[in-house]
Every structure is written in structure tokens, then in C-alpha cells.
Amino acid sequence: MTLLAREALHASLQDPVLESIGFLNEIMGRYPDALSFAPGAPHPAPYEDLDTARYLDRFTAHAAAAGLGPDRAARLLYEYGPARGLINGIVADALRRDQGIDADPDALVITVGAQEAMFLVLRALIASPQDLLAVSDPCFVGITSAASLLGAGVVPVPEDADGLDVDALAGACRAARRSGRRIRACYVAPDYANPGGTRMAAGRRPRLLELAAQEDFLVLEDNAYGFTAPAGAELPALKALDGGRRVVHIGTFAKVCFPGARVGYVLADQPVSTAGGAAAVPLAAELARLKTAVTVNTSPVCQALVAGMLLEHGGSLAELSRTRSELYRRNLAHLLRALDREGGAGLPEGVEWNRPGGGFFVRMRLPVPVDAGLLEASAAGYGVLWTPMAPFHPGGGGTRTLRLSCSYLDPEEIDEGVRRLGVFLREYVRPRAGAGADARPGGGV
């Protein structure tokens, strides 16, 4: 029997991020009764009564009325369809209506989730070993995993309470030039980023675009959590401020529709010159060409479901996401109140957390190393799960920080989970913190 050595396969298979994700899934399976603040999954309540047939009918009626006729509109659901997508016009209208983003349907590609969009964009932009991807640190592991699969060099750039440090990014660009390389793109999630809940300040957004123009890189904007902003506190997307076509805007319908659809999109309107002096095409056209070698096309049935949901809500992403946004803001506020109550009951010195205004995540710092052993002790002895932050830090930080996700739980589960977390911190973490800052967690309790 042939035996393959992992060391002889692609280096991405030895990426510690993949190992950590696998461990987290394994420990969730071993402790099914533990209350889990680990998954960043959308809450199931909004799609429990999802009428998929109605949404499909809504889309096919729209397509028929647009000139296809009933028979051709129905066939759209059963054929491959174009790589760039079927619902581009509907998505472009929603972006224009809700976010002030001037989106040409021809500059959009409808993808199999945002993850495929990230992969396609990196494959197009990172053309040689000299091209680098800058990322915020901490950072969503999806983008760093995609970079690992493609062998792309990653440059971590720290963030503070106001988001990505633009001055540090400028320094990273200079350092790359000195080494004969260049930062080709910079990934950011400006609104309530996964994992830390950070939001980029309004004044920092145009500064990032100015630097992109000066240093000739593109900004990859991940817009997964912007819909959770409280009413009146919305900030413009980077793409809405993008007068120089420096921003590639990536989005997903997982949170506002349902995750099983696996539908995302990428708006890439940067002109690409072609050989022979032909007219330039949008970068999206090149991404669609790459997509034919990956997934060929995004499921037409899933696209139709998403489009039908949008059409039933007046073509508005904001209207579609309204009840979902309220649910996540409720859960986040409930989590913060529960943490405040536990803090009032006395927690170990050095336990602290941030207070994001939206999104799914709260970041908590502990006075001891946060690793697999500590998570095992929390799950086995106290019935509560969370996510260690170190895998989200490509620069090597986050070793004393964990992430709490509030999205998948109900308020009573949040209360009980935080109560268990408080007991764990007082009974298990405090003794180890008192024994020395570098004390390692032991076995079960």
C-alpha cells in the first residue's frame, strides 16, 4: 500500500492554523454538552422557516419579466450558467442602494462564499515571490490560509483600537521595497473584524486609500459584519470612498441570508489592459476566467435563493438583514452585560475584554498562556468552550488572548456560559496566574 508522507505534500498542509482549526473541531465533538463561544456561525433562528420554493419562484418570475420568458427563466436553475454569475445586477443594485457603492454588474463575480473570492483575488494579484500580501494582525484565518495554499508571502501589520495601523503599513511597504519585494495587496475587515471585533475609525479609512495610491497596492475589503452596526452609527465602506479604484470589495450572504447557500461576491472594477491594444476589461473578468478552473460556476439554485430573498425585501441588503442585525446586537449586548456581572463578582487580576459596538466577537485577555491545554481544561472541567487567539496572529502574538463568539447562542445560554467561564477563571486560571505568569495549565480538574 502506498504511504504518502505529509512532508512530501504541499507545505500548506503543515500550516499550524489548519492544525488549530482541526483541534477546535475535535474538542467540540468530544464535549457536545459544553456551551460553546467558539463558532462564529450565524444564529439558526432567522432561517428555521425559510421558504426556499417561494424565493426560487420570486427569482424566476423576475428573470421571466426581464425578458427571458418563463421557460428560459426556469432553465437557469438547472444549467451551469456563466462563471461570473446570474444575479450580478441584483447584487449591484443592492450595493448601490444600501452602501452607496457604484457597482457595475460586469465588475462583479458571484462566488462560492467569500472564501473563494479571496482565493481568486490572491491568485490573480500575487504573481511572483516578490509580491506580498499585508494583513491586519490579528486577522481572519481564511485569508491567511488562502495565502498559504498559494505560497504567498504574508506581512502582518498591527492594529489598535482604531483599526489597522496605517503608519505601520507604510513602514512595511518601505521595508518590502528595500528587500526587492513589494506589497501588492492589503487585506482588512474595517467593520467589527473577525476575530477581535475592531472597527476602523472614520478618519483612518481615507488615509488607508491615500497610502494605497502612494504605494501602488490594492485594498481587499472584507465586508462580512458591517450590517451589524447600530442604526445611525454606520460608517462608509472603503469601496464607497474609493475614487481611484484601489479597493476590491468582498462580501458574503452567509450572515444575512443563510450560510448553507455558500454564496458570496467580489466587486473588482480595476481596469486590466489586454494584449494587442484591445479595450481594458475589469479585473472581475479575469477572476471569472480563474473561476472556470476552480468551481466553474456558483450554484444557480443557491444564487436564485439569495436573489429571491433580496427581491422580497425590495432589493435591499439592509432591509433583508434588519432582523438579523437586531439579533446579533442583542446577543453582543447580552454577552457584555454578563461579563460585567462576572467581573463584579471578582475575576483574576489581568482578565480584561474589549467592548465592540457590533459584530459577533469579544476578545478577552488572560494572565496565563491561552493554549490547547487551557481549552481542554475549560471544556472538560467547566463545560465551556472558546477559541484561542494565537492562530489569528500571523505575527506570533495573541498567546494570552481568547475569542468569545455570541452569534450562535441564545441569551440564557450566554448567561450560563459566562457563569461557567467565570467559575473557570476563578478556580482554574487564578491559581496558575498566582503561581507565575508563565505557569502552564495541567490536566483535567
N, C-alpha and C positions, 0 to 999 in steps of 0.2 A: 504494500500500500504506500502510495506517495505521501511523504510528510513534508509539509511546507514550513519553513522557518519564518516567523514573523519578521525577523531582522532582514530577510531577503525580499520582503514586500515593501510597499511604499512607506516612507518614513512617517507619514501622517498617522499610520496605524499604531505608532508608538507615542502619539501625542498624549501627554498626561491629561489634557482636557477630556479626551474621549474616555480615558480610564475613570475619571472622576464622575462623568455622567453615568457610566455603566454601574459604578458603585452605588450612586444615589438611587438608580432604578432598582438595584438589587436589594438595598436596605428597605426601600418602601415595600417591596414584595415580601420581605421577611417579617415586617411588622405592620400587617394590614390594619390593625386596630389602633395604631398610633394616629394622633391628629397631626396632619401634615401641613406645615407652612412652606413646603418645598416647591411644589409645582406652580409654575406661572400660568397655568391653564385658565381659559375663560370659565366663568361660572356656568353650570349647565341650565339654570333656570330659564334664560331667555329663549332657548331652543327646544324646550321639552314638548311644546305643542306646535312645532314647526310644520306648516302645511306645504310640503315640497311640491305637491301637484299644483297647487294654486300658483306658486311662484313660477313654475315652468310654464304654465298656461299664460301667465302675465307677460312673460318674455316673448313667447311665440306669437301672442297677439300683437305685441309691439312690433316685432320683426315683420309680421304679415302686413300690418298697417303702413310700415315704412316702404313697402313696395315689393316685398318678396312673394306675397301671397301665402295662403295657409299651408299648402303642400311643401313648398321650399322652406318655409319657416320651421315646420316640424322636422324636416330632414336635417336641419342644422344640429339638432341634438344627437344625431346618430352617426355623423361623419367626422373625419379627423378635424377639419377646419384649419384656418390659417395659423401659422406659428405665432403671429403677433397677437392673435386673439379675436374674439367675436364681439366683445362688449366694450370696445375701446371708446366709442362715442359716449356711451352712458357713463363710464368712469370719468372721462374728460369733463363732461358736463357737471358731475358731482364735485370734482376738484375745483372747477371754476366757481361754482355756486357757493360752496362752503368754505373754501380756503383762499379764494382769490388767486388761484394758480391758473395761469393761462396755458392750458394743456391742449395741444393738437392731438387728436386721436392717432395720427400717424407717428407720433413721438412716444406712444405707449406700447408696452408689451405686457400682456396678461400672462402671469407666470404661475407655476405650481408653488404657491406660497411665496412669501418674501425671501425664503432661503434660496430658492432657485434664482430669483432676481439678483441676489448678492453674488452668487456663483458666476452668473453670466457676466455681470459688470466687471468683476475682478478678472475673469478670463479675457475679456476684451481689453482692459486697461493695463494690466500687468504683463507687458510684452517681453520683458527680459529680466535677468537677475539684477540689473541696475535699477529697476522700477520697484518702489517700496510703497506699502500701504501704512499710513498713520491711523491709529485708532485711539479713542479715548481710553483711559486706564482708571477705573475698571471698564470692562467692555463686554457686550453681548457675545457669548461664545460661538454663536452661529457664524459671525463674520470671521473670527479668528480661525475657526475650524475650516471654513471655505478657503481661507488663505493657505492653511496648512495643506489641504488637499492639492492645491495648485502650486505649492512650493514657493509661495510669495513671501518676501520678507516683510515683517511687521515691526513698526516703530511705535511703542506705547508713548502716549502723551498724557501727562497727569491732568486731572480735573479738580476743580474746587467747588465750593457751594454754588458758583455761578456757571458751572459747566466746564467745557474744555478750555484749558489754559492756552489762549491764542499766542501769547508771548513764548510759551514753551514750544508750541508748534512751529513758530518762526525759527526758533533756535534749532529745532530738529531738521528743518529744511536746510539751514546753513550747514549743519553737520553732515547731512547726506551729500551735499554738493562737494564738500571738502574731501569726501571719500570716493568721489567719482560716481555717485549714485544720485537718485532724485526721488522725492516723494511725489508719486503720481496721483494719489487719491487719499482722502482723509474721511474715515467713517465716523459719523456722530449720530446720536439719537437725542435731539435737542429737547424733547419734551418727556420728562419723567422716565429716564432711561432705565432699561434693564441692564445691570442688576441694582443700581444704587438709588434710583428714584430722582436723580439730579435733573434739574431743568436749566437750560442755557438762558442767561439773562438777556433781556431785550437789547441792551447796548452792545452785547458781545456778538450778536448774530451778524450785523453788518461788518464788524471787524474781521470775522472769520472769512466772509466773502471777499473783503478787500485783500486779505492775505492770500487767498486762493488765486486772485488775479495777479498779484505781485509775483507769486512763486510758481504760477502756472500749474496748479493741480486742480482736480475736481473734488467736490464735496459730495460724499454719499450720505444722504439724509434718510434715516430710518424713522418712519412716522407711525410706529405701532401704537403709541399710547397718548398721542396728543388729544384724542377725543375725550379723555377723562378730565380735562381742565375744567374747573368750576366756571359757571356762566359769568361772563364779564372779565375773566382772568386769562382769556385766550391770548396767545402771542402768535405773530405771523410765522408760518413755516418758512424755513430758509428758501425754499423754492419760490415762495410768494415775493421774496425780496431780491430775486436773482435776475438782475438786469443784464448780466454778462454771460448767462447760460453756463454757470460754473457748478450748478447743483444737479445731481442725479437723484431724483426723489423716489424712494422705495416705500411701498405700503402693503398692507395685508387686510383681508376681510375676516381673518380668523376671530378677531375680538368683537367686531361689530355685526357679523353675520353668524357663522359657526365654524369652528376650527376644522371639522371634517371635510369641508368643501375644498380645502387646500388651494385657495385662490388668492394670489397677490398681484402686484403690478409694479412696473418700473417706468417712470417718466424720464426719458433720456433724449432731450431735444438738441443736444450738441451737434453741430454740423460736421460731417465726416466727408472729406474730399475723396474722390474716387479716381482711379487711373484713367488716362485718356482725356482728361478735361471735362468729364461728364459732370452734371449738376451734383452738388453735395447732397448727401442723404442724412437723415438724423441718426444718431448713434443707436436709437431703438431699432432701426432696420438691420444694423449689424448684430445686435443682440438677438433678434429674431432668427437670423441665419445661424448663430451659435445654438439656439434652442432646438433647431431641427436635428442637431447631433446629440441632444440630451434627452428631452422629453417629447420632442416632435411638436406637440401642442398641449395646451391645458384642457382638461376635460370639458367639452362643450356643455354637458349636463350641469357640471358644477358652475361654470360661467353663467349659464342661464338662471340657475337658482339665485346666485348673487345679484344678477341684473334684475330679476323679478322682485327681489326684496327691495332693491333701490327704487325701482319704478313704483312700487306700492307706497313708498314714502316720499313721493314727489321728486324722485331722482336725487335725493339729498342724503349724503352720508351722515350729516349732523342729525337729521331727523331720525334716521334709522338707528343711530347709536344713542339716542337720548336716554331711553330707559336703562340701557346697559351702563352708560356713564354714571347715572344716578346710583346704580347698584354698586359700582366699584368705589365711588366716592363715599358711600355709606360704609362699605367694608373697611376702607382705609381709615376713616374717622373712628370707627369702632375699634380697630386694632390699636390706634394711637391712644385712645382713652383707656383701653385695657392695659396697655403698657404703663401708662401713667399711674393707674391704680396699683399695679405690682411695684412700681418704683416707690410709691408712697409706703408700701409695706416693708421696704428695705431690701435693696439688692446689693450685691458685692460692689465695692468701690471699683470704678473703672468701667462699669457697664453703662453704655450710653447708646442712643439711637438718633437717627435723623428724623425730620418731620416733613416729608414731601407733601406737596399740595395736590398731587394726582398720581395716576399710575397704579401699579399693582404691588410695589415693593417698599419695604422699610429695611434699612441697613443698621445692624447692631454691632457694636464693638465690645469685646470681652477682654478681661485682663489676663487671659491664658490663650495658648495656641488653639485655633479652631481647625480641627482636622478630622479624619475619618474615625479615630478613636473616640473623640468627644461626641461626634454624631451618634456613634454606636451606643455609647453610654446614655445619651439623651433618649434614644428610641427604646432601648431595652429596659432601662430602669424607670423612665418617666413618661413614656408613651407620647413623645412629641418629636416631630421631625422638622428640619430646616435645611438650608443649603449653605455649605461653606463657601466663602467668597474668593478664596485663593485662585480657583480656576478661572475666574473672571478678570484676573490681573495679569496681563501678558508681561508686565514689568516686574513681576515677582512679589507684589505686595498682597495685602488682604489676608495675611496669615492669622490675624486675630479678629476677623470680622465674619459675620454670618448674614444671610439674607432671609427675611421673612416675607412670604407672599400671602396676601389677603384675598386674592381673587377667587379662589375655588371654594372657600368656606362660607358657612352661614354665621350670623352674629353669635349664636350660642356656642358654636364650635370655636370661634375666635376667642370667646371668653374662657372656655375650658382649656384651650390650647395655651393661652397666655398664662393661665393659672399653673398649668403643668410646667411651663417654661420657667416661671418664677421659682417654683419649688426646686427645679433642676439647678438653677443658678445659685440659689441659697445653699442647697445641701451638697451639691457636687462641685460646682465651679469655685465657690468661695474658699473651701479648704485648700484647693490647689493654687488659687491665687495667693493665699496667705503663705503657702509653702515656698513661693518663689515665682517670679514672673515667667520662668521657662519650665515650670513643672509640667510634666507630660501626663495626660489622662491615663488612668489604668484600665482595668477590665470593667465588667458589669458591676452593678450596685445591688 
